[in-house]
Amino acid sequence: MAELILASGSPRRKELLAGLGLDFAVIPSTVTEPTYDGSDPAAYAKELAKAKALAVARQFHSGLVIGADTIVVLDGKVLGKPESAAQAVDMLSRLSGRSHMVYTGLAVIDAATGRLEQDVVGTEVQFRPLTATEIALYVRSGEPLDKAGAYGIQGLGAVFIQCIKGCYFNVVGLPLSALDQLLKRFDFAILQRRDHDQRIKQSEDITFGRETT
C-alpha cells in the first residue's frame, strides 16, 4: 500500500495531489455526513474531514490517510451539491453579485498509530452579478450538478468569479499549502519527498539502461 492514501473520490482532489508528482492510493470514504447544525461551518468541515479519514484509516495498518471536505457557506447556510437543475439555478441566483465563504477541512491520520492532525482553510469568493441567461447556460453545461455551491472555479464557473481572498486550491477542494504543513508534522515534506523519489527513479533508469530527460 502506498504511504499516502487519499480518502476521497473527488477527481479534483486526485488531480491536485497527482500534480505534485507523489505516489498515492485513492480509497474513497463512504461515511455518512452529519447534518450541519448551523453553529460553526469551519468546525463542521474539520469534523467531516476527520470522519472520512478515520473511516479509511481503520482499513489499514500503515500509511498516512488524507481526509478532506469542502463546503460552501452563504448567509450561515451550507450550500451542498444541487440535487436538480432547478436547485442549481436557485443556488447560483443566490450567489450572484455576492461574496461567500468556502471552507475545506483537512485531516491526516497515521494508520499505524492513530495519530491525528487537523486544519481548516477558509477562502472568500466574490461572484459578479449574473444574468438569468448566464445561469441557465451554465446549468445546461452540466458542470454545477456535482459541485458544492453549484459551481466549479476551475471550470466554466471561473467566468463568474470576480475575485477571491485566500487560497485558490482551497476552493477547488484541496488547499495544498496547508496539506504540506500537516504532512510535515509526520516528517513527510512534499518537496523533499518529490526530490527523493525523482532521484531514485533516475538511479533506476541509469541502472537498467533507460534514457532520462
N, C-alpha and C positions, 0 to 999 in steps of 0.2 A: 504494500500500500504506500502511496506517495506520502511524503512528510507533511504536505499541505492538503487539506480536504475542504472544499467549498461546499457548505451545507445549503446550497441554493440552486434551483433550476433556472434562474434568470439568465437568459442568453447575454444580457448586457453586462452582468457581473462577471460571467465567464469570459467574455471578450476583454474586459478591462484587466482582469487578472492575467489572462494569457498574453496580453500586450506587454507585460513586464518580463516575459521570457522565462517564467518559472514553470516547473513541473507541478501539477496538482491534479487531484481527483475531484470529480463532481458527484456528490451524493445529496440529492435534494431532500430537504426535510419535509415530512408530512404532518408536522404538528398542527393542531387546531389553534388558530389565533384567537385569543380572548377578545371580548368586546371592549372597545375604548370607553372609559368611564368619564372622559371629558376633563380630567384633572390636570395632567401633565403630559403633553404629547412627546416630549423628549424622553421622559422616563418610560413611556409606553413603547417607543421604538426600541429602547435598550432591552426591555423585557422580551419583546418579540424576537430580537436577535439572539438573546440568551437561550430562549426556549428552543429555537431552531438548532443552535449549536449543540445544546445538550442532547437533543433527540438523536442527532447523528453521532456524537461522541460516544454515546453508550454502545454503539455498534463496533467500536474499535478498541484495541489495546495500546495503540500508539498513534502519533500524528497530531498536528495542530489543526483543529477544526475551526473554520471561519463561518460565523453566522452573521447575517446582515438583514435588516428590514428597513425599507424606505416608506415613509408616509408623507402625504401632502396635507397641510393644515390651513384652513381658511375660516376665519371667524370662530376659532376654537373648535372647529369640527374637522374630523379626518375625512378626506375625500379618497375613497378606495378606488378600485378598478370598476369602471362602469359596467353594469350588467346588460345594458342595451344601448342602442344608438341614441335613443331619447335621453337617457341618463347622461351620456357623454355630452350631448348638446347642452343640457342643464348645467353640468359642471363647468364647461368652457365658458358659458354665458356668465356664470358667477365669477370666474377668474378674470374675465375681460376688463382691462383697464385698471387692475388692482394688483397689489403685491400679496404674496402668500409665503408661507414657510415650508421648506422641505427638510425633514429630519431623517437621517439614517443612523440607526443603532448598529453598533458593531460589538461582536463578542468573539473572543478567541479562547478556545479550551484545549488544554493539553490532555489528550485522551488517556495518556499513561498515568497521570497524577490527578486529574480532575481540576487542576488549577484553572481559574477563570480570570480573564482581564476584559474590561468593557470600556466603551466610549460611545459618544453620540455627537454627531455633527449636524449643525443647522445652517441652511442657506436660504437667504431671502430672494425670491424670484418676482420680478415685476413684469406683468403682461401689458402690452399695449392694448388699446381698445380694439375689439374685434367686431367685424360685421357679421350679420346673420349668414350671409353667403359664405364668408370665410370659414365659419364654424361648420356649416353644412358640408362644404367641400372637404374639410379636414376629417370630419367624422366618416364621410363616404370613403376616404382612403383606407379606413380600417385601422390606422395606427393607434388611435386613442383607446381601443377596446381592451387592450391587455396591459394598460399602464395606469398606475395610481394617479389620480387627478385628471385622467383622460388626455394626457399629452406626453410626448417624449422630446426632451430638449435636444437629444442627439439625432433626431429625425426631422420630419416636416414641421413638427411643433416648434423648431428653432425660430421660425419666422414670426412667431408670436411673442418671443422673449425680448423685452426692451433692455433689460439689464439684470444682473444678479449681484448679490453681495455675499461672497463666501465661495465655497468650493464647488466648481462645476461638476466634478466627478461624483460629488455627493448627490447631485440632482439626477445623474444617470443611474446611481444606485450603489456605488462603492467608493467612498472617499479614500483614495489611495494613500495620501499622506498620513492620515490618521491610522490607517491599517498598518502602514510601515512602523509607526511608533508603537502600536500594540504588539506587533510581532517581535520588535526589538526587546520587549520585556521577557521574551522567551529565547533570547540570544539568536534570533533569526532576523538578520538585516537584509532587506531585499537587494540592495545594490551589491553587497558583499556576496550574497548567495548567487546572484546572477553572474558575477565575475568568476566565482569559484566553479560554477557549472560550465561556463564557457571555456575556462582553462582545461578542465577535464575533457571536454568534447574535442578541443583542439589537439590535446595529447593523444586521444584515442584515434583521431584522424591520421595523425602522423605515424602512430604505431601500426595501423592497419593499411598504411599507404594511400589514404584518401587525400585528395587535394583540399586545401582550405582556402577560403577567400576572405 
